[in-house]
């Protein structure tokens, strides 16, 4: 597919953003591809460009519901916010959600199609690639500029055959590529030269330059290495991006490097007094198949919340609030909780008056039974739940995907906005005391989730509970933080996107970067 080099660039002030496509690939996973694409989308939006992000294939357990009723990777939803457009399934046409070490649910154009193991999916890739090219063609027809994010690394030569995520895509649509590497990991020059060496001659020619990410130190000490890299490869270093502490951005998949977000550079968007002595202690078990852990980003950013993920083998600290998160393998993660002693932890926590929230899969675990008769998430069968709520769940083949609004069943009935992503149907007496009332298209409401009779347990299918300031404050007050200050997470995210864009503008050679698209 030919690029639109003949069309003039879109200009705004000193920034000229060409029409066309640029792909950001990384030397490793978590090199910063998602963040760079988000920042570039924000820069292009500022320049008045109709810009869209695109990721051909994503493997992630953090996802978002789109305007067309589908599901895409959370990073592409963030990039859509940066670009100022609605999240649509064309932004991420192939999403893989791992259910085990070797298998994943395959989502095409926003809809779950099947579960496949790694070898079966490799055979399925030509079909998936058709969906990728269809989505890309639609985006090209609607937007001036597309910033594409690769997946993992193009140096994975064992996956090069039938590749649809990195150079396989770039070659098919004839787009230029920029390689990004994370210097904070160490070995950045080996990563870049080694990755380049693993590529074919045509793929090497496609690489227009390098970006070094997450640098902290004296730039002067790095200069000899940059000169060496350019002399050895014949390709320019397009910029060195500093390590940005305290960004509040939705993670693609991995649990955050810093288990508690930094408070730096948040500005007035926090809307809270960080000097207060009162702190709410919140813990979340880091389940093997934890999904949509972005639910807790607002808590990690809150100045009066002491938030911790508890990893396997670690002793849970004393907490005011325990949250059981979503899961892509509910029975498997339920067995993990029991093996780690969390059933006893919860019993002791509730006995002493602690509060518990179950979100989606976490709600299902709190019930009496989780049944999977169709083998949706593993071998068919059922498992006893933790038994704290009188409800039972049956996993179904059809997935519920909805963006929702409503009100919490707490004092003042605070409004919330979130989304549902689940493959279960839940019933039982506990649902007679719902945790949430959700709005319906006809102007009425419907119940969701459950509140325990003693008021200590709140469970819901709604993700994003803490993203709405009023709902976040009410939930924290319910959990024990008196006069809980609101935190506007969307405003924090917007501020972080602007800070990211400003940093890229200051540290990248944008004329060379955008010139690579011509």
N, C-alpha and C positions, 0 to 999 in steps of 0.2 A: 504494500500500500504506500503510494508516494506521499511525501510530505508537501506542505503548502509553502515552500520557500519563496514563491513568487509574491505572496501576499506581504504587504508592509507590516512592520511591527506596530503593536499598540503602544502609544507613548503617554506618559503622565509625568510631567516635570522632567527630571533627569533620567527616569527609569523607562526604558523601552523593552517591552516583553514581546518576543517574537511569537507569531502564530506557529503552531506545530506541536511536536511531542518530544519530551526529554524523559529518559528513564534513569532513576536513581537505583543503583545496585550496591550491595554491600559485600565486604570481604567476609563477614560473619553475620550470624543472627544478632540482633540488638546492636548493630553498628550505628544506628541512628537514621535509617532510611525513612521510617514513618515520620519522625520529627522533622527531618529536612523537607520532605514533601509538604507537610503541613505549613512550615514556614514559607516555602516558595509559593504555595497557594495563597497565603495571606498577602505576600508581596504583590503577586499578580492581581489580586482583588483590589488592592490599594491603587494599582495603576489603571483600574477600570477595565481589566481584561475579563472576558468570560472564560473562567478557568475551572477545570475539573480534575480531581485526583482519580487515579485508577490503579488497582492492584489485581492483576490477572488471577492469581491464586493465592489464597491466604490460609494458613493453618493456625487457628486461634480458638480459644475458648471464651474470649471476650467478644461479644457481638452486639449488634444494635438492630432495632426494627426500622425499616425504611418507609418512606412515604407511600410506596406502592405495595406495602404489606408483605415485604420479604425480610431477609436477614443477611447482614453483611458484617465483616470484621469491624470491631470497634474503632480501629485506627482510621479506617476509611470514613466512618461517621465523623470523627474528629476533623479529618482533612476537609470534609464537606463543610463543616462549620467554618473552618479557616477560609474556604473559598466563597462562603456566603451563599451556598446552594443547599437544597434539600438532599438528604441522604437517599440514594436510589440503588437498586440492586445492580445496575450496570456499573457502579463504581467498584464492585468486587464480585464478579460473576461466578467465581468458584471459591467456596469456603469449605475447609475441612475442619471438623470439630472432633478431636481425638476422643475415643471412648476407651482406649487401652494403649499399651505401648506399640501395638502393631496395627490397630484398626481405627477407623474414623467414620463419622457420619459425613456423607458427601452432599453438599448443598449447592445446587446449580440455579442461578438466577433467583436466589433468595429462598428456594424451596428445598427441603430435605428430600433427596431422591432414594438413597440407599446407604447401607453400611458396608464398607469394603476394607479388606486388609491391604497392606502396602503393595503387595504384588498385583492384586486384582485392580487396585486403583491405577497402577502403572499401565496396565492394559487398557484402562478406561480413558486415559489421558487424551487420545485423539478426539473422543466425543466431547470431553470437557473443553478442549481447545476451540472447538466450533462455537461454544457458548462465549468463550473469551473474545473471539474475533467479532462475533455479533455485537457484543456490548461495546467494544472499542469503536466499531463503525458507527454506532449510534451516538457515542460521545463526540466523535470527530465531526459529526454533522451538526452538533448542537453547541460546541464550545470552540473558542479560538485556540486555547492552549491546554494541553494535558500533561500533567506530571505523573509519571508512572513509577510505582514502587515495586522493586523486585522482592523476592522472598529468599531468606537464607543467604546463600552465596552461589555465584555462578561457577565457582571452583569445584563444586561437588560433581566431579567428572562421572561418577557412577550414576548420576541422575540426568546426565546431559541428553541421553536419548529420550525423545518425546518430551523434552522440557517445554513447559508452557509458562513458567514463572519468571525466568531470567532471560538468558540470551536466546532461547528458543523463541520467545515472544519478540524480542528486539529484532532478530533476524527476519521474522515473518512480516513485521510491519515496517521494517527499515527505519528504525529510530536510533538516535545517538544515545550513548550511555555515559554516565559519570559514576565512578566508583568511590564509595565512602568507607573509611576505616576508623575504628575507635582506638585512639592512641592511649586511652586510659587502661586498656587491657594489656598494653605492652606489645612489642613486636610489630609496630604499625608498618614499618618499611618491608618487613618480610611478608606481612599480610598482603600488601599492595602488589609487590613484585611477584610473589608466589601466585596470587590470584591471576594476574595478567599472564603468567607463564602457563597456566592451566587452560587458557582459552585458545581457540583456533585462530588462524591468521585473520580471518574476516571479523571475528569477534574482537580481537585485539584492536583492529583498525576502528571499530565502532566506539571504543572507549576514548572519550574526548579529554579526559582529565581526572584528577583526584580531589577529593575533599577529606581533610583530616578532622575528625570530630573529637569532642570532649578533651581539649587540651588544657592543661593547667601547668604553668611554669613560665620560664623566661623565653619569649619567642626568639630571642637572639641565639639561644642555645640550640634551637630547632633548625635554624636556617641552613647550616651545613648539610643536614639530612635532607632537607627539601631540595637543595641544589643537586645532591647526589641522586635523588629519586628522579628528578627531571632529566638529568644527563643520562641516566641508565635506561630510562623508558622512552625518552623523547616526548613525554606527555606532561602538560603543565599541572602544577598544584593550583587549584582554583580557589583555595582558601583553607584557613585553619580556624575552626569554630571552637571557642572556649567552652569549658565545662560550665553549664548553666545550672546552678543550684536552685532548688525550690520551684521548678516549673510545675504547674498544676495542669497536666495533660493526661488524657485517657491512655492507658497502656494497651498495647496491641494484645499481649498475652501474658508475658512473664510477670511474676510477682515483683514489686518494686525493689530496686537495689537497696534503697534506704527504707527501712521498715516504718519509719515515721517521717512524714514530709517536713522539709525545712520551712521555717516561717519567714525566711528572708524574702524581700522584694514582693511581698504580697500586697502591700499598700493598704488603702482603705477598704478594698473589696471584702476583706474578712468581716468587717462590721462587728468586731468583738474586741474586748479588752484583753490582750494577751498577757497582761501583767497580773491577772486574777490568780489567786492561790487555789481556787477550787478546780479540780481536775476530775474528769470521768474516765475510769479505766475500762477500756474495751479490748476484748481479745476475739480473734477469729481463727479457728483451726485451718491450717494450710492444707486443705484436702488434696489428694493426688490428682483429682479431676475437677478442681475448683473452677467454676465458670463465672464470668461477669464479676470479677473481683473489683471492677471499677465502681461497683455499688458503694465501696467504702473509701473512695478517694476524698470525699468531702469530710469524712471523719479524720482521715490522716492529715488533712489540711487544717483542721479546727484547732485553734490555739489552746482550748481547754479540754482536749481529748488526748489521753495517753493511749495510743493505739498500738497493738502488737498482733502480728501473725504468729501463730505457734506452730512450728515445724515438727515433723515426725521425730519422736524421741525426746522432745523438750517438755519440761514440766510447765503446765499452764500457770501463769502468775495469777494472783488474786485479782478479781475483776468485779466491776459493777455490772457490766453488760457482756454477755457472750452472744455472738452472732454465728449461727450456722449458715454458711453461704450456699449459693447455687452449686450444682454439680452436674457433670455430663455423664456420670455413672453413679447413680444414687445408691444402689445396693453395694457397689464396690467401696464407695466412700463411707457408707454406713458401717461396713465391716471394718474399715480402717479406724473409724472413731472408736469402735468397741475395742479393737486391738490396742489402741493407744490409751485406753482408760477414760475416755471422755464421758461415757455413761455415768461413771462414778463422779467425775468432775461436775457434771450437770446436776446430779442429785444433791451433792454438797452445796453447790452454788445456789440452787433454788431453796434449799432448806434454810440458808442464812439470809434469804430475802433478795437474792440477786435477780436480775432481769435477763430474759432470753428473747432473741428475735430469730426466727427462721425465715429465710428468703428462698422461695422457689423450692429447689431440692432440699434445702434446709428445713422448710416447712414439712415436706413429705417425710423426712427422717423423724420429725417430732411426733408423728402419728403412730398408729398401731401396726400398720402393715404397708409395705411397698411391693406391689405385684407387677411383674413384667411378663405377661403370658405370651407375648409375641416376640420376645427376645430383642426388644428395641435397643437396649443398652448392654446386652450380654446374653448369656444362656437363659432361656425361659425359666421362670420360677418366681418365688416370692420370698420375702424376708420380713421378720418382725421388726417394726420400728422401735424407736426409743420409748414410745408409750406415754408421752406427756400430754398429748392431745387426742381426743376421741375422734379420729379421722383416719381414713385409709385411702391409698392412692393406687390406681391402676395405670401403668404407662401405656400409651396408645401410639399408633403409627403416625397419626396426624399431629402436627405441631401447631400450638397456639402462638400466633405472632400478632401482637397488638401494641400500639402506643395508646396509653390510657391517661385519664385525669380522674380525680376524685377527691375524697376527703378521708382523713384518718378518723377512726372511732376513738379519739382522745379528746380531752378537754378543749373546747373551742372549735372542734372539728376542722383542723387546719387543712388547707388545700395541698394537694400533691400532684405531680406529673411524673410518669414513669413508663414502663413498658413490660409486657409479658412475653417470655420465651420459654415454653415448656411443652413436654409431651405426655403430660399426665392429667387424669381426671380424678378429682378428690371429692369424697363425700364423707358424711358422718355428723354426729350430733354437735361436735365442736363448731361446725360452720354456722350454727344458729346464733353465735355471738361473733360476727365478722370483725376483722381488724380494720377493714377499709370498705367504703362505699364508692364504687366506680361509676362514672357517668356513662350513660348509654346513648346511642344516636337519637332515640326518641325523646330525650329530655328527662328520662327517669334515671334511676340508679340501680346497680346490682351489687350484691354482697361479694366480698372476697376475703379469704383467709379466716383466721380465728383469733380470739382473745381468750385466754384461760380464765376460769371463774375467779381465781385469786388475783388476776391482773398482772401476773408476773411474766407471762409468755404471750408474745405477739408473733403471729405467723401470716405470711402473705405470699402470693405469687408475683407481686409487683417488684420489679427491679427499679433502682434509682430512688429509693425511699428518701435518701438524705440530700438529694440534689436540689430540692425546693427549700428555700430558706425557712419558711414557716413550719413545714413538716419536719425538717431537721431539728429545729429548736424544740418542737413539741416532743419528739422522740427522745431527745437528750434529757429533757425535763422529766419525762416519764421514767427514764432509766436512772434518774437520781441527780442530775445536774440542775440545781435550783437556779431559776432565772436564766436558763440557757440562752446565750446570745445566738442570734441567727448568723448563718454563714452562707453567702451567696456563691455557691460553687460555679454556676455558669459564668458569673462575672470574673471569678478567679481564672477560669479557663480562658476567657477572652483576653484578660490582661496578660496571661502567659503567652498566648499566640502572638499578641502585639510585641511583647518583649523578645520572643523568638525571631520574629520578622526583622525587628530592629537590629538584632545581633547578626543575622545573616547579611543584612544590607551593609553592616560595618565591617564584616570579616571575610566576605566572599567577593571575588572579582566578578561582579554580576555581568559586566560587559563580555568577559570571556565565557562565563557560564551560559548566558543566553545566546552568545555567539555560536556556541557549540550546536545550537538547534538549527543553524542555517546551512 
